[in-house]
């Protein structure tokens, strides 16, 4: 085991760390996340990540789109930091996508790329800066020379940012995250305005991939 020290409070710390790993280990698949985040992929109860990326690679794909789905405790009076593994909830609806404009092409939408929104960042958007409202992230990818992760969680290789290949849908994954809920409870600008994270479309998280697929928050693609 190796310990690598990093100032996690530095500006762009995550992107700096990931890009250094890309440069140091081309050809390796990576997954990155923050604290209080959990990766789910289709059928993860019976199939592991190695099988996932092996199948994806067979489809000539080198990156997997993830949706960052907000988790939050059901009772903020009881769970002051909005975190509870046993009482975790998520939004079952309220997600949407917009075409991703291409500045190099008169802002026409980019091919097979979308900006995704929803969850707490959508419901409490007045407390979330606009650049941080997206919930899409390329969390699983294969490093290669020259690849760079940009501050908006996209890569400088545009094919890495696509949600599917040209001929059919591909696998997507979810990153279940308490990060936004924790931030809304700890930031002075929002902590006194939000007394309950729940709404009429809140459901208890079952910690199972089938629930995420049933809600349309994860795509198995051709991986049956």
N, C-alpha and C positions, 0 to 999 in steps of 0.2 A: 504494500500500500504506500502511495506517495501523497504527501501533503503539498498543496500548491497554494501559497498565500496570495490573496487578491483583495484589494480595497473595494469591497462591494458597494460602497457609497460614492465612489467616483462616478463622474458623468459618463454614461455609456459603458459601464463596467461589464455588463453581460455581453455586449457586442464585441468589445475588445477581447474578452476571454474566448468567445466562440471563434472569432477570426484567427486568433493565435493557434487554436487547436486545428482549424482547417489547414492552415499553412504548415503545421508540423506533421499532420497525419493524413495526407491525401489518400483516397481509396477506402477510408474507414467510414462506416455509418455512425452518425451522432444523433443523440437526443439531448435537448437542453430544456430547462425549465427553471422556475423560481421555487422558493420555499412554499409549502402548503399547496402544491400542485401535484396532480396524479394523472398519469397517462393511461388511457383506455383505448384499446383497438378492437375491431370486430373479433368476437369469439376469444377474447383474451383469457377467459377462464380455462380454456382447453388448448390454446395455441399461443406460443411465445413470440416475442419480438423478432427473434432470429428467423422464424418461419414467415413472419409478416414481411420483413424486408427482402427475404429470398424470393417470395412470390412477386413482390412489387418489382424487383430487379428483373425477373423473368419477363415482365411486361415492358421492359426497357424504360423504367422510370427510376429517377435518382432522388426524388424528394416526395414527401407525403404531407399533404395539407392537414393541419389540425385546427379544430375549432376550440377556442378557450371558453369553456362553459362555466359561468359563475356558480359557486356553491355558497350557501349562507345558512347560519343557524336559524331555527324557527322562532327562537325567543331571545331577543337582544337584551332583555332584562336579566335573563339567566346566563347567557353567554355574551359577556361584555365585548369580546373581540370578534364576535360574529362567527366563531369557528366551533363546530361540533361535528365530529365524525359520526356520532350516533344519531344526531338530529339534523343531518345535512339536507338541505332542500335546493331545488333548482327550478328555473322557469321552464314550463313545458311548451310555451309558445312565445311569440313576440320577437322572433328572429327574422332577419331579412337581409338581402344582398343588393348591392348597387354595382353597376359596371365600373371598372377601375379605369379612370381616364389616362390617356397616354399623352403627356405633354409634347412628345416628339411627333405626334400625328394629330394635331389640332384638337387634342383632348378627346378624341374618339375612344370608345372602350377598347381595352386591350383584349386580345383573343384568349379565351378560356381563363380569364382572370376576373375575380369579383372581390369587392370589399364587403365583409360580413359584419353585421351588427346585431345586438340583442343583449339580453340579460340585464344585470344591474347597471352596466355602463349605458344602456339605452334608457332604462326607467329613471335613472338619476343622472341623466346626461348633463344637467346644469352644474354638477359637481365634478365632471370629468372633462379635462381639456380635449378638444376635438381630435388632435392627433392620436389620442389614446383610447378612442371609442371603438376601434375595430376589434373584432374577436378572432380574426384569422391569424394563423402563425404557421410557418413551415418548421415544425418542431423536430421532424425526423428527416435527415438528409444524408447523402453520401458526399464527403469532402472531395474536392479536386483542386488542382493548381489554379490560382487566380480567382477562386470563388470567394465572395465577400457577403457577409450578412449585414444588411443595412438597418438603420435605426427604426424603420417601420416594419421590421420582421420579414422583409422580403430580401431576395438575393439579387445580385447583379446579373445572374443568368436568368432571363425571363421565363424559360421553360420550367425552372424550379418553382416558380410562383403560380403555376397553373393548377386548377382543381381536377383536371382530367386530361387524358391524352386525346388526340383527334378522333380516335375510332370508338372509344367507349368510356364509361365511367370507371374511375379508379377508386381504390380504397382511400378513405379518410379516417382520421383518428380524432379523439377528443382529449383535451387537457382539462381535467376538472380542477377548478381553481377557487380557493378561498381568498385570493390575493385582493380582488376588488372589494369584497365585503370587508376585509380587514382594513383596507385603506380608507373606506368611507366611514368606518367607525373610529379611526385614529386621527384623521385630518380635521383640524379645527373648523374648516369651512363647511363640513358636512355632518360631523358627529352630533350636533345639536338639532339638526333638521330631520334626521332619519331615525325614526323610533321603531320601525318594523320593516324588515326586508321582504316580508311576504306580501303576496297579492293573490287575486283570485285564480291565477294560473300557476301558483306554486305547487310543486309536488315533492314528496319525500324521495331523496335519491336512494336507490336500492343497491348501489355499488356493483352494478352488473351491466355488461355491455349490451345485453338484449334490450334493456330499457332505453338506452341511448339510440339504438338502431330503430326501435319502435317509435321514438319521438322524432326521428329524422335528423338526429344530431350526429350521425355517423353513417358512413357509406361502406358496405362490404365490397362494392364493385363486383368483380367476377370471382371473388374468393368465397365460395359457398361452403 
